């Protein structure tokens, strides 16, 4: 990562209430279905696991990691 860059975990569609865990640490939660985005930079390690614990049997939408530049650049 470059100076000030952050890594965000994003999901286009979480089908219900959910908890998101990165490397065993809470990274965010949703109280209802919708989009998810969270800065997970502080949770990252050389190898990583991500879990979406969702109160729905429907599949997740597209999940991605985004590297975002500092605000104002």
N, C-alpha and C positions, 0 to 999 in steps of 0.2 A: 504494500500500500504506500501511496505517496503521502507527503505531509498533510495531515488534516482529513484524509480520505477515511470513509467509514463503510462498513459492510452491512447491508440491509437484507433481511430475509423478507420476501414478499410472497403472498399467495393471492391470486386473482379472485378466488371464491372459496370460502370456508363454509360448508353447508349447514353449520349449526354452532351453538356455543362451543368454545374450545379453549384449551390451554396449550401453549407452545413451549417446548422445552428444547434447549440447545446444550448438549454435553451435560445433561442432568440438572441444569439450572433453568428456572423459569425465565422465559424470554418475552412473554406477553400472554394476554388472554382476550377472548372475544365473548361478550355476553349474548350475542345473537349472530346469526349467519351474516356474512359479508366479506369484504376484503380485509387482508391483514398485511401490516408492514411494521417492522421493528428493527431498530439498530441493534445488531448482535455482535458488533466488533469486540466488545469486552468478554464475550463468551467463547471466542474462537480459540482453537488449539491446532497443532499440526494435523490431527485427524479429528473429524467432527461427526456428531450424530444429531439429527433433528427429529423431533416427534411432535406431531399434531394430534392431540387427544381430543377427538371431536364427538359430541353428543348427536351423531347422525350416522346412518349407514351409507349415505351418499358419498361419492368420491370428492376429493379436493380438486380445486381448479389448479391451473399451472402454478408451480412453486419455483422460485428463482432466488439467486443471490445477486444483489446489485452493489457495485462499488460506486459510492456517491462522493462527489467533490464537496469541499467545504462550502457552506452557504455564501453567496455573493461572488463566486468565481466562475 
